[in-house]
Structure formats: C-alpha cells, structure tokens
Amino acid sequence: MSLIDFAEGNPVYIDTPEINHHAVELAKAYGMKPVFKTARMYHGGNPERRREKIYGVTSFELG
C-alpha cells in the first residue's frame, strides 16, 4: 500500500528541499508542482546533515 492509497483521492503534499535536486526532479517526474515555498532558518548556523538524503520534511516546526 502506498501513501496515495491512504490519501483516498485527497491531495498529497511534500515539502521537498530545493537543495536536493534529485528530490525535486523525482517530484516533477510524478507530476507534482510547487504550491508554496518556505524558508528554513536556523539559530546558531545550518546544522550538519547529508542534504542529498532529505527528500521531504514532515513538519515546518522541526527547529
């Protein structure tokens, strides 16, 4: 079963970070299009992480 099956015909949204070009291209390949944009801000600098492994963020409030 996939996420689309759980959505039962409702829209599905994913917050795909622009910095991961593979994630953006994958979303485009499935016909997804931008609806709105957000800016990520970090106190104390951008945390170290492997951006190429982030395809979607679950919440804007992750901080």
mmCIF file as gemmi writes it, N, C-alpha and C atoms, coordinates in Angstrom:
data_model
loop_
_atom_site.group_PDB
_atom_site.id
_atom_site.type_symbol
_atom_site.label_atom_id
_atom_site.label_alt_id
_atom_site.label_comp_id
_atom_site.label_asym_id
_atom_site.label_entity_id
_atom_site.label_seq_id
_atom_site.pdbx_PDB_ins_code
_atom_site.Cartn_x
_atom_site.Cartn_y
_atom_site.Cartn_z
_atom_site.occupancy
_atom_site.B_iso_or_equiv
_atom_site.pdbx_formal_charge
_atom_site.auth_seq_id
_atom_site.auth_asym_id
_atom_site.pdbx_PDB_model_num
ATOM 1 N N . MET Axp A 1 ? 0.847 -1.17 0 1 0 ? 1 A 1
ATOM 2 C CA . MET Axp A 1 ? 0 0 0 1 0 ? 1 A 1
ATOM 3 C C . MET Axp A 1 ? 0.898 1.241 0 1 0 ? 1 A 1
ATOM 4 N N . SER Axp A 2 ? 0.495 2.274 -0.7 1 0 ? 2 A 1
ATOM 5 C CA . SER Axp A 2 ? 1.303 3.483 -0.813 1 0 ? 2 A 1
ATOM 6 C C . SER Axp A 2 ? 0.611 4.663 -0.132 1 0 ? 2 A 1
ATOM 7 N N . LEU Axp A 3 ? 1.323 5.765 -0.04 1 0 ? 3 A 1
ATOM 8 C CA . LEU Axp A 3 ? 0.753 6.989 0.53 1 0 ? 3 A 1
ATOM 9 C C . LEU Axp A 3 ? -0.483 7.42 -0.246 1 0 ? 3 A 1
ATOM 10 N N . ILE Axp A 4 ? -0.447 7.284 -1.563 1 0 ? 4 A 1
ATOM 11 C CA . ILE Axp A 4 ? -1.586 7.67 -2.387 1 0 ? 4 A 1
ATOM 12 C C . ILE Axp A 4 ? -2.813 6.837 -2.022 1 0 ? 4 A 1
ATOM 13 N N . ASP Axp A 5 ? -2.625 5.56 -1.706 1 0 ? 5 A 1
ATOM 14 C CA . ASP Axp A 5 ? -3.75 4.72 -1.286 1 0 ? 5 A 1
ATOM 15 C C . ASP Axp A 5 ? -4.378 5.254 0.004 1 0 ? 5 A 1
ATOM 16 N N . PHE Axp A 6 ? -3.538 5.689 0.946 1 0 ? 6 A 1
ATOM 17 C CA . PHE Axp A 6 ? -4.044 6.233 2.201 1 0 ? 6 A 1
ATOM 18 C C . PHE Axp A 6 ? -4.751 7.569 2 1 0 ? 6 A 1
ATOM 19 N N . ALA Axp A 7 ? -4.345 8.321 0.985 1 0 ? 7 A 1
ATOM 20 C CA . ALA Axp A 7 ? -4.913 9.65 0.738 1 0 ? 7 A 1
ATOM 21 C C . ALA Axp A 7 ? -6.349 9.565 0.229 1 0 ? 7 A 1
ATOM 22 N N . GLU Axp A 8 ? -6.728 8.433 -0.313 1 0 ? 8 A 1
ATOM 23 C CA . GLU Axp A 8 ? -8.102 8.199 -0.778 1 0 ? 8 A 1
ATOM 24 C C . GLU Axp A 8 ? -8.623 9.324 -1.67 1 0 ? 8 A 1
ATOM 25 N N . GLY Axp A 9 ? -7.812 9.722 -2.664 1 0 ? 9 A 1
ATOM 26 C CA . GLY Axp A 9 ? -8.251 10.739 -3.612 1 0 ? 9 A 1
ATOM 27 C C . GLY Axp A 9 ? -8.002 12.174 -3.184 1 0 ? 9 A 1
ATOM 28 N N . ASN Axp A 10 ? -7.506 12.377 -1.967 1 0 ? 10 A 1
ATOM 29 C CA . ASN Axp A 10 ? -7.202 13.724 -1.489 1 0 ? 10 A 1
ATOM 30 C C . ASN Axp A 10 ? -5.806 14.137 -1.939 1 0 ? 10 A 1
ATOM 31 N N . PRO Axp A 11 ? -5.538 15.445 -1.986 1 0 ? 11 A 1
ATOM 32 C CA . PRO Axp A 11 ? -4.204 15.904 -2.395 1 0 ? 11 A 1
ATOM 33 C C . PRO Axp A 11 ? -3.122 15.411 -1.433 1 0 ? 11 A 1
ATOM 34 N N . VAL Axp A 12 ? -1.94 15.191 -1.978 1 0 ? 12 A 1
ATOM 35 C CA . VAL Axp A 12 ? -0.769 14.801 -1.194 1 0 ? 12 A 1
ATOM 36 C C . VAL Axp A 12 ? 0.282 15.888 -1.394 1 0 ? 12 A 1
ATOM 37 N N . TYR Axp A 13 ? 0.845 16.381 -0.292 1 0 ? 13 A 1
ATOM 38 C CA . TYR Axp A 13 ? 1.863 17.43 -0.343 1 0 ? 13 A 1
ATOM 39 C C . TYR Axp A 13 ? 3.145 16.911 0.276 1 0 ? 13 A 1
ATOM 40 N N . ILE Axp A 14 ? 4.266 17.366 -0.256 1 0 ? 14 A 1
ATOM 41 C CA . ILE Axp A 14 ? 5.561 17.03 0.318 1 0 ? 14 A 1
ATOM 42 C C . ILE Axp A 14 ? 6.419 18.292 0.306 1 0 ? 14 A 1
ATOM 43 N N . ASP Axp A 15 ? 7.082 18.545 1.403 1 0 ? 15 A 1
ATOM 44 C CA . ASP Axp A 15 ? 7.982 19.697 1.498 1 0 ? 15 A 1
ATOM 45 C C . ASP Axp A 15 ? 9.36 19.224 1.055 1 0 ? 15 A 1
ATOM 46 N N . THR Axp A 16 ? 9.644 19.415 -0.223 1 0 ? 16 A 1
ATOM 47 C CA . THR Axp A 16 ? 10.899 18.954 -0.811 1 0 ? 16 A 1
ATOM 48 C C . THR Axp A 16 ? 11.927 20.075 -0.783 1 0 ? 16 A 1
ATOM 49 N N . PRO Axp A 17 ? 13.064 19.873 -0.129 1 0 ? 17 A 1
ATOM 50 C CA . PRO Axp A 17 ? 14.079 20.928 -0.089 1 0 ? 17 A 1
ATOM 51 C C . PRO Axp A 17 ? 14.698 21.162 -1.46 1 0 ? 17 A 1
ATOM 52 N N . GLU Axp A 18 ? 14.713 22.418 -1.9 1 0 ? 18 A 1
ATOM 53 C CA . GLU Axp A 18 ? 15.266 22.759 -3.214 1 0 ? 18 A 1
ATOM 54 C C . GLU Axp A 18 ? 16.721 22.35 -3.37 1 0 ? 18 A 1
ATOM 55 N N . ILE Axp A 19 ? 17.458 22.306 -2.272 1 0 ? 19 A 1
ATOM 56 C CA . ILE Axp A 19 ? 18.879 21.998 -2.338 1 0 ? 19 A 1
ATOM 57 C C . ILE Axp A 19 ? 19.131 20.552 -2.784 1 0 ? 19 A 1
ATOM 58 N N . ASN Axp A 20 ? 18.131 19.672 -2.63 1 0 ? 20 A 1
ATOM 59 C CA . ASN Axp A 20 ? 18.258 18.297 -3.102 1 0 ? 20 A 1
ATOM 60 C C . ASN Axp A 20 ? 17.631 18.215 -4.5 1 0 ? 20 A 1
ATOM 61 N N . HIS Axp A 21 ? 18.46 18.388 -5.508 1 0 ? 21 A 1
ATOM 62 C CA . HIS Axp A 21 ? 17.975 18.426 -6.892 1 0 ? 21 A 1
ATOM 63 C C . HIS Axp A 21 ? 17.342 17.107 -7.317 1 0 ? 21 A 1
ATOM 64 N N . HIS Axp A 22 ? 17.828 15.989 -6.791 1 0 ? 22 A 1
ATOM 65 C CA . HIS Axp A 22 ? 17.239 14.69 -7.128 1 0 ? 22 A 1
ATOM 66 C C . HIS Axp A 22 ? 15.804 14.599 -6.589 1 0 ? 22 A 1
ATOM 67 N N . ALA Axp A 23 ? 15.57 15.114 -5.396 1 0 ? 23 A 1
ATOM 68 C CA . ALA Axp A 23 ? 14.226 15.092 -4.814 1 0 ? 23 A 1
ATOM 69 C C . ALA Axp A 23 ? 13.268 15.946 -5.634 1 0 ? 23 A 1
ATOM 70 N N . VAL Axp A 24 ? 13.734 17.11 -6.072 1 0 ? 24 A 1
ATOM 71 C CA . VAL Axp A 24 ? 12.898 18 -6.878 1 0 ? 24 A 1
ATOM 72 C C . VAL Axp A 24 ? 12.556 17.328 -8.205 1 0 ? 24 A 1
ATOM 73 N N . GLU Axp A 25 ? 13.541 16.719 -8.845 1 0 ? 25 A 1
ATOM 74 C CA . GLU Axp A 25 ? 13.301 16.048 -10.126 1 0 ? 25 A 1
ATOM 75 C C . GLU Axp A 25 ? 12.367 14.851 -9.968 1 0 ? 25 A 1
ATOM 76 N N . LEU Axp A 26 ? 12.483 14.131 -8.866 1 0 ? 26 A 1
ATOM 77 C CA . LEU Axp A 26 ? 11.596 12.999 -8.605 1 0 ? 26 A 1
ATOM 78 C C . LEU Axp A 26 ? 10.152 13.475 -8.46 1 0 ? 26 A 1
ATOM 79 N N . ALA Axp A 27 ? 9.956 14.548 -7.723 1 0 ? 27 A 1
ATOM 80 C CA . ALA Axp A 27 ? 8.607 15.1 -7.557 1 0 ? 27 A 1
ATOM 81 C C . ALA Axp A 27 ? 8.041 15.532 -8.912 1 0 ? 27 A 1
ATOM 82 N N . LYS Axp A 28 ? 8.856 16.181 -9.723 1 0 ? 28 A 1
ATOM 83 C CA . LYS Axp A 28 ? 8.416 16.598 -11.061 1 0 ? 28 A 1
ATOM 84 C C . LYS Axp A 28 ? 8.061 15.393 -11.928 1 0 ? 28 A 1
ATOM 85 N N . ALA Axp A 29 ? 8.841 14.326 -11.818 1 0 ? 29 A 1
ATOM 86 C CA . ALA Axp A 29 ? 8.597 13.128 -12.614 1 0 ? 29 A 1
ATOM 87 C C . ALA Axp A 29 ? 7.228 12.519 -12.314 1 0 ? 29 A 1
ATOM 88 N N . TYR Axp A 30 ? 6.722 12.742 -11.105 1 0 ? 30 A 1
ATOM 89 C CA . TYR Axp A 30 ? 5.405 12.232 -10.724 1 0 ? 30 A 1
ATOM 90 C C . TYR Axp A 30 ? 4.31 13.28 -10.875 1 0 ? 30 A 1
ATOM 91 N N . GLY Axp A 31 ? 4.635 14.356 -11.605 1 0 ? 31 A 1
ATOM 92 C CA . GLY Axp A 31 ? 3.631 15.369 -11.903 1 0 ? 31 A 1
ATOM 93 C C . GLY Axp A 31 ? 3.335 16.336 -10.779 1 0 ? 31 A 1
ATOM 94 N N . MET Axp A 32 ? 4.165 16.338 -9.743 1 0 ? 32 A 1
ATOM 95 C CA . MET Axp A 32 ? 3.948 17.27 -8.641 1 0 ? 32 A 1
ATOM 96 C C . MET Axp A 32 ? 4.449 18.65 -9.042 1 0 ? 32 A 1
ATOM 97 N N . LYS Axp A 33 ? 3.838 19.674 -8.505 1 0 ? 33 A 1
ATOM 98 C CA . LYS Axp A 33 ? 4.238 21.043 -8.825 1 0 ? 33 A 1
ATOM 99 C C . LYS Axp A 33 ? 4.251 21.881 -7.559 1 0 ? 33 A 1
ATOM 100 N N . PRO Axp A 34 ? 5.044 22.953 -7.542 1 0 ? 34 A 1
ATOM 101 C CA . PRO Axp A 34 ? 5.114 23.818 -6.352 1 0 ? 34 A 1
ATOM 102 C C . PRO Axp A 34 ? 3.761 24.472 -6.053 1 0 ? 34 A 1
ATOM 103 N N . VAL Axp A 35 ? 3.426 24.525 -4.775 1 0 ? 35 A 1
ATOM 104 C CA . VAL Axp A 35 ? 2.204 25.186 -4.324 1 0 ? 35 A 1
ATOM 105 C C . VAL Axp A 35 ? 2.572 26.438 -3.529 1 0 ? 35 A 1
ATOM 106 N N . PHE Axp A 36 ? 3.579 26.315 -2.662 1 0 ? 36 A 1
ATOM 107 C CA . PHE Axp A 36 ? 4.099 27.457 -1.911 1 0 ? 36 A 1
ATOM 108 C C . PHE Axp A 36 ? 5.52 27.132 -1.494 1 0 ? 36 A 1
ATOM 109 N N . LYS Axp A 37 ? 6.242 28.141 -1.069 1 0 ? 37 A 1
ATOM 110 C CA . LYS Axp A 37 ? 7.631 27.957 -0.637 1 0 ? 37 A 1
ATOM 111 C C . LYS Axp A 37 ? 7.782 28.408 0.809 1 0 ? 37 A 1
ATOM 112 N N . THR Axp A 38 ? 8.75 27.817 1.474 1 0 ? 38 A 1
ATOM 113 C CA . THR Axp A 38 ? 9.083 28.212 2.836 1 0 ? 38 A 1
ATOM 114 C C . THR Axp A 38 ? 10.588 28.49 2.901 1 0 ? 38 A 1
ATOM 115 N N . ALA Axp A 39 ? 10.981 29.222 3.902 1 0 ? 39 A 1
ATOM 116 C CA . ALA Axp A 39 ? 12.402 29.491 4.138 1 0 ? 39 A 1
ATOM 117 C C . ALA Axp A 39 ? 12.807 28.791 5.426 1 0 ? 39 A 1
ATOM 118 N N . ARG Axp A 40 ? 13.895 28.088 5.383 1 0 ? 40 A 1
ATOM 119 C CA . ARG Axp A 40 ? 14.402 27.43 6.591 1 0 ? 40 A 1
ATOM 120 C C . ARG Axp A 40 ? 15.409 28.357 7.26 1 0 ? 40 A 1
ATOM 121 N N . MET Axp A 41 ? 15.234 28.552 8.548 1 0 ? 41 A 1
ATOM 122 C CA . MET Axp A 41 ? 16.142 29.397 9.312 1 0 ? 41 A 1
ATOM 123 C C . MET Axp A 41 ? 16.594 28.61 10.537 1 0 ? 41 A 1
ATOM 124 N N . TYR Axp A 42 ? 17.86 28.741 10.863 1 0 ? 42 A 1
ATOM 125 C CA . TYR Axp A 42 ? 18.43 28.006 11.99 1 0 ? 42 A 1
ATOM 126 C C . TYR Axp A 42 ? 19.156 28.966 12.907 1 0 ? 42 A 1
ATOM 127 N N . HIS Axp A 43 ? 18.926 28.834 14.194 1 0 ? 43 A 1
ATOM 128 C CA . HIS Axp A 43 ? 19.654 29.611 15.189 1 0 ? 43 A 1
ATOM 129 C C . HIS Axp A 43 ? 20.996 28.921 15.412 1 0 ? 43 A 1
ATOM 130 N N . GLY Axp A 44 ? 22.079 29.664 15.28 1 0 ? 44 A 1
ATOM 131 C CA . GLY Axp A 44 ? 23.4 29.077 15.506 1 0 ? 44 A 1
ATOM 132 C C . GLY Axp A 44 ? 23.995 28.416 14.281 1 0 ? 44 A 1
ATOM 133 N N . GLY Axp A 45 ? 23.451 28.691 13.108 1 0 ? 45 A 1
ATOM 134 C CA . GLY Axp A 45 ? 24.021 28.131 11.887 1 0 ? 45 A 1
ATOM 135 C C . GLY Axp A 45 ? 23.269 26.924 11.379 1 0 ? 45 A 1
ATOM 136 N N . ASN Axp A 46 ? 23.518 26.596 10.145 1 0 ? 46 A 1
ATOM 137 C CA . ASN Axp A 46 ? 22.87 25.469 9.492 1 0 ? 46 A 1
ATOM 138 C C . ASN Axp A 46 ? 23.435 24.157 10.037 1 0 ? 46 A 1
ATOM 139 N N . PRO Axp A 47 ? 22.603 23.259 10.568 1 0 ? 47 A 1
ATOM 140 C CA . PRO Axp A 47 ? 23.125 22.013 11.14 1 0 ? 47 A 1
ATOM 141 C C . PRO Axp A 47 ? 23.734 21.116 10.056 1 0 ? 47 A 1
ATOM 142 N N . GLU Axp A 48 ? 24.759 20.373 10.438 1 0 ? 48 A 1
ATOM 143 C CA . GLU Axp A 48 ? 25.404 19.447 9.511 1 0 ? 48 A 1
ATOM 144 C C . GLU Axp A 48 ? 24.474 18.257 9.275 1 0 ? 48 A 1
ATOM 145 N N . ARG Axp A 49 ? 24.244 17.958 8.006 1 0 ? 49 A 1
ATOM 146 C CA . ARG Axp A 49 ? 23.449 16.796 7.643 1 0 ? 49 A 1
ATOM 147 C C . ARG Axp A 49 ? 23.696 16.495 6.177 1 0 ? 49 A 1
ATOM 148 N N . ARG Axp A 50 ? 23.363 15.312 5.761 1 0 ? 50 A 1
ATOM 149 C CA . ARG Axp A 50 ? 23.554 14.904 4.364 1 0 ? 50 A 1
ATOM 150 C C . ARG Axp A 50 ? 22.309 15.308 3.576 1 0 ? 50 A 1
ATOM 151 N N . ARG Axp A 51 ? 22.355 16.484 2.983 1 0 ? 51 A 1
ATOM 152 C CA . ARG Axp A 51 ? 21.189 17.043 2.288 1 0 ? 51 A 1
ATOM 153 C C . ARG Axp A 51 ? 20.701 16.171 1.15 1 0 ? 51 A 1
ATOM 154 N N . GLU Axp A 52 ? 21.601 15.439 0.519 1 0 ? 52 A 1
ATOM 155 C CA . GLU Axp A 52 ? 21.187 14.594 -0.599 1 0 ? 52 A 1
ATOM 156 C C . GLU Axp A 52 ? 20.298 13.436 -0.155 1 0 ? 52 A 1
ATOM 157 N N . LYS Axp A 53 ? 20.207 13.199 1.14 1 0 ? 53 A 1
ATOM 158 C CA . LYS Axp A 53 ? 19.362 12.131 1.664 1 0 ? 53 A 1
ATOM 159 C C . LYS Axp A 53 ? 17.998 12.63 2.14 1 0 ? 53 A 1
ATOM 160 N N . ILE Axp A 54 ? 17.777 13.947 2.108 1 0 ? 54 A 1
ATOM 161 C CA . ILE Axp A 54 ? 16.498 14.509 2.561 1 0 ? 54 A 1
ATOM 162 C C . ILE Axp A 54 ? 15.616 14.756 1.346 1 0 ? 54 A 1
ATOM 163 N N . TYR Axp A 55 ? 14.534 14.006 1.257 1 0 ? 55 A 1
ATOM 164 C CA . TYR Axp A 55 ? 13.608 14.133 0.131 1 0 ? 55 A 1
ATOM 165 C C . TYR Axp A 55 ? 12.324 14.842 0.533 1 0 ? 55 A 1
ATOM 166 N N . GLY Axp A 56 ? 12.027 14.916 1.798 1 0 ? 56 A 1
ATOM 167 C CA . GLY Axp A 56 ? 10.836 15.607 2.264 1 0 ? 56 A 1
ATOM 168 C C . GLY Axp A 56 ? 10.907 15.82 3.751 1 0 ? 56 A 1
ATOM 169 N N . VAL Axp A 57 ? 10.351 16.933 4.191 1 0 ? 57 A 1
ATOM 170 C CA . VAL Axp A 57 ? 10.342 17.28 5.613 1 0 ? 57 A 1
ATOM 171 C C . VAL Axp A 57 ? 8.923 17.098 6.123 1 0 ? 57 A 1
ATOM 172 N N . THR Axp A 58 ? 8.788 16.524 7.306 1 0 ? 58 A 1
ATOM 173 C CA . THR Axp A 58 ? 7.453 16.194 7.812 1 0 ? 58 A 1
ATOM 174 C C . THR Axp A 58 ? 6.75 17.352 8.49 1 0 ? 58 A 1
ATOM 175 N N . SER Axp A 59 ? 7.507 18.344 8.942 1 0 ? 59 A 1
ATOM 176 C CA . SER Axp A 59 ? 6.883 19.433 9.697 1 0 ? 59 A 1
ATOM 177 C C . SER Axp A 59 ? 7.713 20.705 9.556 1 0 ? 59 A 1
ATOM 178 N N . PHE Axp A 60 ? 7.047 21.831 9.511 1 0 ? 60 A 1
ATOM 179 C CA . PHE Axp A 60 ? 7.754 23.107 9.451 1 0 ? 60 A 1
ATOM 180 C C . PHE Axp A 60 ? 8.357 23.472 10.812 1 0 ? 60 A 1
ATOM 181 N N . GLU Axp A 61 ? 7.889 22.846 11.878 1 0 ? 61 A 1
ATOM 182 C CA . GLU Axp A 61 ? 8.284 23.216 13.232 1 0 ? 61 A 1
ATOM 183 C C . GLU Axp A 61 ? 9.394 22.346 13.797 1 0 ? 61 A 1
ATOM 184 N N . LEU Axp A 62 ? 10.171 21.708 12.946 1 0 ? 62 A 1
ATOM 185 C CA . LEU Axp A 62 ? 11.223 20.826 13.447 1 0 ? 62 A 1
ATOM 186 C C . LEU Axp A 62 ? 12.317 21.576 14.191 1 0 ? 62 A 1
ATOM 187 N N . GLY Axp A 63 ? 12.547 22.833 13.824 1 0 ? 63 A 1
ATOM 188 C CA . GLY Axp A 63 ? 13.501 23.683 14.518 1 0 ? 63 A 1
ATOM 189 C C . GLY Axp A 63 ? 14.85 23.137 14.516 1 0 ? 63 A 1
